[in-house]
């Protein structure tokens, strides 16, 4: 290996010839070629994806040693090198753009080269003359075509199980606490953004909590397919160059090491050619994104004001809201969350379109599917925790305002349908709005009490706004 420190690069060789590589880089020729070929976005693999690649190489090295494919010495060196990458010590050694070869071959080789360099150094430090080759040893019994998609499924499964679901649980619990706190606060319901019969603020927050709980169920329902990996199919799904028992053992080791419910593909040809499990997971994230968008839109409506909006809740003040209007404070967490949801919905479109690149035996849109799906998980997990900690937990009810608006809604006339009929009730509602009076005042003003068509007792019972929120009790 020739070095030229004056110019800060060294010369590496691969099957295509010589390549100049940064002198201190752990990667080698094939990584450098990819860096030069794809100067597109500046966006590289997500750290979780890098670590998942190393997890696979670690498990593969152990399995190859057990099956006699690798010496124990080399396998141990690869395992130790992989542990460093898994720990995040070498994330900067993965410079390849997300927009690369669609199979992820470049990033698979990036991993092979980094681990080969680290493992070889470890052997030399121990006094061994052995070297570790990126293809012959680190990539033994594998292909980019089964390793790279497996790494995506491992990374996504880990992110869903360890990050997203706990974050959604945290948000759901925060909303449930508010649902309990606000269960006795009656307010006007709204349909079509128009006054409707009363609900409690607690019922609304309970509905929001349920949306997140259903989101958790949706994510969990997709896990069996997301956690199913194509490792062992190698190039086209046939498993060529893979020793008997290799894939099952690697997947067993992966599951043990990660604690994730990783399973082998039931059909390696389906698993090699398609990324339907990722499409399913992304679709579930899109569904939850729409839920979170709805929740935040409701909250900022309810918190609008302070004097000219609905003003039913007080959202915590976090920062000044205007560079020109003193004292203005905005619902910034709601706005950030809504933007995140838009990004997740857009990411899902990219994932879905990329799934159509599965021509014959291999999908060639995998890197961008991985990047978008892992970004969506990271954004939603962070947003869920920010919403809970910086906004939901601190929301207070403007009980006086809620009570006033509940009583002011002309729709509270609805229970009188059973006493005086729908048409008479509609007349009262219109009279109430036209004359800027309460429904009760309108009933009296139109003579229904005086004529004995409704009694004061019936009126009290029918116009009890809290009872309208639990009509069957």
Beta strands, then each sheet from edge to edge (+ up, - down):
strand 1: 3-4
strand 2: 9-14
strand 3: 17-22
strand 4: 186-191
strand 5: 194-200
strand 6: 228-229
strand 7: 263-264
strand 8: 313-314
strand 9: 358-359
strand 10: 362-363
strand 11: 396-397
sheet 1: 1+ 2- 3+
sheet 2: 4+ 5-
sheet 3: 6+ 7+
sheet 4: 8+ 11-
sheet 5: 9+ 10-
end
